[in-house]
Amino acid sequence: MRNIVTVSVLAFVFLLCSSNKLAFRKEYKLRTVVIDAGHGGKDVGCNGKFSHEADVALRIAKEVGGLIERNVPDVKVVYTRTDDHFVELIDRAGIANKNNADLFISIHLNSGPAAAYGTETYTMGLHTSDGNLLVAKRENAVILQEDNYEANYNGFDPNSPQSHILFALHQSAYIDNSLRFAEKVEREFRTKAGRKSRGVKQAGFLVLWKSYMPSVLIECGFLTNPTEEKFLNDKTGQSYIASGIYRAFKEYKQELEAMN
């Protein structure tokens, strides 16, 4: 009799714990995404022969947001900017934190030699090549246009490799999911959008520094490559890029919610 009671109690406890786990797993939902169009206003970003990074990034960012709003209505989409105005890097992360975002996506365009082309998706982390460091330096140099940047960024020097290394140590709590989403973005670019993927990389980006959630910076292509600049300024090209980011987001959301 005692054994029957013991088994019954254990079975009840097991079922109770199992139901609690299932309830917990059902609780998690990716509810808010913040989409950041890089640069803007007095900061045009990098330049192609006929276009500016700030303008192209804004068009792609708005298209990504629109796809999510139309197709995943239970997710709130917040933009760091919806027109051509300057937003300080620290305020971009602040918008994400204020809205308790579950994911932060910063959209940019790359620059380099005319022959360079392809996409790159970055997470916060230690740069493993001089090329990664150069991209971070270029994107971080915008702070020189901000007021009181020394105080806002704890004395960060955008020209110092040591500064980038120190700041890259942030975001470690979110690195796994940041990499998870970044890998999905690059796979979509490579397999569905027909773009050359230069891979998932890490470097110390200030725009990702104080965002307290998984965060990525996407370089959608090189404006300094004439062929790619034309593609990135074409509505169809922008649609391919935006759709790739959207599909990666949708898969990431489904996977994360299933895991939790």
PyMOL commands that set and color helices and strands:
alter all, ss='L'
color gray80, all
select helices_A, chain A and resi 2-27+53-71+89-98+130-145+149-152+161-168+172-191+206-209+226-233+235-259
alter helices_A, ss='H'
color red, helices_A
select strands_A, chain A and resi 32-37+76-79+103-110+119-124+197-203+215-222
alter strands_A, ss='S'
color yellow, strands_A
deselect
rebuild
show_as cartoon
